Amino acid sequence: MIRMSKEEFDDKQFWRCPTLGGEVPFVHCRKTNDTLPCPRIIECWGRKIDVPRFLQDNYSQEELSKALRPASGRLDTIFETARKFSS
C-alpha cells in the first residue's frame, strides 16, 4: 500500500468549517492545531478522503492523541488566536 503524503489533499476545499464558519482548504484542517490536525478532521473530511489512513501515515500516536482532543468552540478559537498574535 502506498503511503499518503501530508500535502496530498492540501488543495481540496471543504464547503463549511464548523469551527470558523466558512470554506477552508484541507491544508488548514491539517495544520490548525499548533501544526497538528483539527480535532474535527475525521468528522469533516471522512466522506471525501480516507482520513484515518492519512492520519496513521503522517502522525505518531502521541501527536494524534494531542490533536484529536475535543475541539473548542468558535469563540474559544477566536480568543485563542487573538492571544497568540497579541503576545
Buried (B, 14 or more C-beta within 10 A) or exposed (E): EEEBEBEBBBEEEBEEBEBBEEEBBBBBBBBBBEEBBBBBBBEBBEEEBEBEEBBBBBBEEEBBEBBBEEBBEEEEBEEEEEEEEEE
